[in-house]
Amino acid sequence: MAISEADIGIIILDLAVIFTLAKVAGLLCEWATTAMKNKIVIPGVIGEILVGVILGNTLLYGALNLDAEETAQFFEVFAQLGVIFLLFAVGLETPYSELSKVGKKAFLVALLGVVIPFLGGYLLFIGLNYNSSEALFVGAAMVATSVGITARVIKDLHLMNSVEARIIIGAAVIDDVMGLIVLSIVIALSDGDSVNYVDTAFTIMIAIMFVVAMLLLGSYINRTRKNGKTFPVIGTVNNRFNQRRRRKPVDGEGTVCRPNSPEERARSHTGLYLAIILCLFLSAISTFLGLAAIVGAFLAGMLFAEFQDRWLCKEKIESINEFIVPFFFVFVGMQVDIGSFSAVIGIALVLTIIAVATKFVGCGVGALSLGRTSAAIVGSGMFPRGEVAMIVATIGLAAGIVEDSVFGMVVFMAIATTLIAPPLLTYFFNKKYGKIGVNNLKNSEE
Amino acid sequence: MAISEADIGIIILDLAVIFTLAKVAGLLCEWATTAMKNKIVIPGVIGEILVGVILGNTLLYGALNLDAEETAQFFEVFAQLGVIFLLFAVGLETPYSELSKVGKKAFLVALLGVVIPFLGGYLLFIGLNYNSSEALFVGAAMVATSVGITARVIKDLHLMNSVEARIIIGAAVIDDVMGLIVLSIVIALSDGDSVNYVDTAFTIMIAIMFVVAMLLLGSYINRTRKNGKTFPVIGTVNNRFNQRRRRKPVDGEGTVCRPNSPEERARSHTGLYLAIILCLFLSAISTFLGLAAIVGAFLAGMLFAEFQDRWLCKEKIESINEFIVPFFFVFVGMQVDIGSFSAVIGIALVLTIIAVATKFVGCGVGALSLGRTSAAIVGSGMFPRGEVAMIVATIGLAAGIVEDSVFGMVVFMAIATTLIAPPLLTYFFNKKYGKIGVNNLKNSEE
């Protein structure tokens, strides 16, 4: 037994303190958002990161024994687990069927919205004389859009049915996939001091093959299901499950029935079991292929999304995430070193401006055929970088490639882009649809 | 960063392998039970423990890198977290109101069912020349009833309304509380080689005060709620929550409505947040008072049970537990050293016989006024030791007091008593109620 009872007591206390502070901060953010009538949306995540910044940069860090090796190691793994489950949940919102139907326009928006911000971040850091590995990581962190905030603003405006909303959501999904491929490439390129191009090319090939294979598998499952065919193994399990389900009434979407007997209850957890197993295995495979664990977790979520109507697991995964995900964001905050960050706050501001400008231009140009205002809506809707940027920076930091100060900049950029998007988006939407337009769309929404 | 990306990859793989094996083994147990028409009930937990025994005693242990320090430490803490959430869920099934209404008979059954098995285990090990600390732990492991299996058998027989069932459930709950007090006393007594009686008395006093204080708090909350009064803080929060809840329809028990907007969703998780916070804090406080973390977790569950109708959290906690609890039982199995256990299998059998005999006599005598058959029903219903015995043994093992071989014996005893109970219970129930009696009770059940 390597860990004493006392150490475990301290870890439990840390879990309690961190969780409490994270949730209180999260609720404060929500309340502030409501108080400002959604004009400025402060997502709870930002509160959680700030808690981490405070914990990591004050005397609390030592007082809570967070610097002890056993504690630090546990929280590092636990935070990783949190981010894996988070990306699985993101994947779960991204069934292949959605991905395939958003069409060429969303693809163009996504592609330009990946290439231009990547170049923007990369070139800025090359220009500032950072080494190329670090510049690659910053570029990768500029890529992926965190569409959660945008989706919430659009929902509040009752504009989910607008062309712009669909393009934004679709492009953000494609963005995520491209972002993960970029991340894999960056990890491969920055592995070791002297780059072995044969090995690197090999890893990149594997990364792309893995992602494409999972996408094709998703497409296959989706096609097979649409044609009403069963397919080997999964089809059989599916059918058996359906037979069982028919025996008892199941309420419509949005409600979950609690089964009565222990057997039935065990059975109803099958979806959760399969989800966790798929998520953990693909995450592990990802790391062994030299990719980030989250790539596998995201693809697992995307694959599992095809079965969501059969195996209810979303709300159960959400419950688990409510518990473990905050530890990731607090962990991100704890890694921010205020001291080294304050010296480079100017660069952080420039990075944020570039992050905003490159997405606005990249995505805007992609959507320009819809008109200028629509292009502006799409462009500003794609601003928020959120969790994926922080994950990329965390991986770079853990690998010793990204410095403390650069890590702080990326976190700052991720937070800032997230805060800028909602008011701009609301402004452009109002410009296009006005109050009347909004209400018209609202009526046709149901 | 103390842990490399590769180490995290291995830990994720281990999580995937352990979770998969645990769930497959669990499902096999359920299927076997169904195949045997519930005559012999093999709970899934037993499958999980056996998976642990296999993982811990074969080449898989090294192959999965479970012997590496980083991995072992993580799983130790993660297993602890699992058991804390498990005991919270057990507490959640034990509202104070239940505890107070089962009456004198259940209390007598519980008391005798605690004292006699404790003495049985303790005296056996003293007689076998083990040192007194180890004997105390074995005695403590003999005490607490794991009523889950029994409750399931009773439910399957549709006899939940019988006098015997109520006494069994009530006594098992009181048992749990007493068991935790005994555990706290044993930990205090066995701390260090030379016992400092003043310190020990102090710790025991704190333990009892903590448990009693929480029970009184539960009683106070329960009384206040029954009288319809609000009480400071909690009452206010309650009222605000109720006002909110009235705005949207909530389905009856057994269904959970998914809220629509992000704010509503966040609000609906309030119960889960409060539950986790209470659970973690009381667990941490417990360890700092020198008690086991599970004591606090159980008391937290019991306190929170009073609010279950207001703050839905049971199903959410259950989802979290579906993920983390299996790791505790696999961990228990991994600690079993087949080599050292096989040398003492004879003693393990004797321990099991004593475990069965002492509960049968202790609880039977307590219930004798109901007649002989009823006493036999109550006695055999209290056999299963299950998780609490294993937790006690795990604590003893971690503290270096319980040897590997003795740990194996306790796990064996816990499994064996759990398997013996269902057929005996069914036999005695049939003897008393027969088929007709069962059906009569069944009709009056609703």
Chai-1 contact restraints between the chains, C-beta under 6 A:
chainA,res_idxA,chainB,res_idxB,connection_type,confidence,min_distance_angstrom,max_distance_angstrom,comment,restraint_id
A,M1,B,A398,contact,1.0,0.0,6.0,A-B,restraint_1
A,A2,B,E69,contact,1.0,0.0,6.0,A-B,restraint_2
A,A2,B,Q73,contact,1.0,0.0,6.0,A-B,restraint_3
A,I3,B,Q73,contact,1.0,0.0,6.0,A-B,restraint_4
A,I3,B,E76,contact,1.0,0.0,6.0,A-B,restraint_5
A,I8,B,Q80,contact,1.0,0.0,6.0,A-B,restraint_6
A,G9,B,T287,contact,1.0,0.0,6.0,A-B,restraint_7
A,I11,B,V77,contact,1.0,0.0,6.0,A-B,restraint_8
A,I12,B,L280,contact,1.0,0.0,6.0,A-B,restraint_9
A,I12,B,S283,contact,1.0,0.0,6.0,A-B,restraint_10
A,I12,B,A284,contact,1.0,0.0,6.0,A-B,restraint_11
A,L13,B,A284,contact,1.0,0.0,6.0,A-B,restraint_12
A,L15,B,L280,contact,1.0,0.0,6.0,A-B,restraint_13
A,A16,B,L280,contact,1.0,0.0,6.0,A-B,restraint_14
A,A16,B,F281,contact,1.0,0.0,6.0,A-B,restraint_15
A,A16,B,A284,contact,1.0,0.0,6.0,A-B,restraint_16
A,T20,B,I277,contact,1.0,0.0,6.0,A-B,restraint_17
A,K23,B,Y273,contact,1.0,0.0,6.0,A-B,restraint_18
A,E30,B,A266,contact,1.0,0.0,6.0,A-B,restraint_19
A,E69,B,A2,contact,1.0,0.0,6.0,A-B,restraint_20
A,A72,B,A2,contact,1.0,0.0,6.0,A-B,restraint_21
A,Q73,B,A2,contact,1.0,0.0,6.0,A-B,restraint_22
A,Q73,B,I3,contact,1.0,0.0,6.0,A-B,restraint_23
A,F74,B,V77,contact,1.0,0.0,6.0,A-B,restraint_24
A,E76,B,I3,contact,1.0,0.0,6.0,A-B,restraint_25
A,V77,B,I11,contact,1.0,0.0,6.0,A-B,restraint_26
A,V77,B,F74,contact,1.0,0.0,6.0,A-B,restraint_27
A,Q80,B,I8,contact,1.0,0.0,6.0,A-B,restraint_28
A,R152,B,P262,contact,1.0,0.0,6.0,A-B,restraint_29
A,G254,B,R258,contact,1.0,0.0,6.0,A-B,restraint_30
A,T255,B,T255,contact,1.0,0.0,6.0,A-B,restraint_31
A,V256,B,V256,contact,1.0,0.0,6.0,A-B,restraint_32
A,R258,B,G254,contact,1.0,0.0,6.0,A-B,restraint_33
A,P262,B,R152,contact,1.0,0.0,6.0,A-B,restraint_34
A,A266,B,E30,contact,1.0,0.0,6.0,A-B,restraint_35
A,H269,B,E322,contact,1.0,0.0,6.0,A-B,restraint_36
A,L272,B,E322,contact,1.0,0.0,6.0,A-B,restraint_37
A,Y273,B,K23,contact,1.0,0.0,6.0,A-B,restraint_38
A,I277,B,T20,contact,1.0,0.0,6.0,A-B,restraint_39
A,L280,B,I12,contact,1.0,0.0,6.0,A-B,restraint_40
A,L280,B,L15,contact,1.0,0.0,6.0,A-B,restraint_41
A,L280,B,A16,contact,1.0,0.0,6.0,A-B,restraint_42
A,F281,B,A16,contact,1.0,0.0,6.0,A-B,restraint_43
A,S283,B,I12,contact,1.0,0.0,6.0,A-B,restraint_44
A,A284,B,I12,contact,1.0,0.0,6.0,A-B,restraint_45
A,A284,B,L13,contact,1.0,0.0,6.0,A-B,restraint_46
A,A284,B,A16,contact,1.0,0.0,6.0,A-B,restraint_47
A,T287,B,G9,contact,1.0,0.0,6.0,A-B,restraint_48
A,K316,B,S319,contact,1.0,0.0,6.0,A-B,restraint_49
A,S319,B,K316,contact,1.0,0.0,6.0,A-B,restraint_50
A,S319,B,S319,contact,1.0,0.0,6.0,A-B,restraint_51
A,S319,B,I320,contact,1.0,0.0,6.0,A-B,restraint_52
A,I320,B,S319,contact,1.0,0.0,6.0,A-B,restraint_53
A,I320,B,I320,contact,1.0,0.0,6.0,A-B,restraint_54
A,I320,B,F323,contact,1.0,0.0,6.0,A-B,restraint_55
A,E322,B,H269,contact,1.0,0.0,6.0,A-B,restraint_56
A,E322,B,L272,contact,1.0,0.0,6.0,A-B,restraint_57
A,F323,B,I320,contact,1.0,0.0,6.0,A-B,restraint_58
A,A398,B,M1,contact,1.0,0.0,6.0,A-B,restraint_59
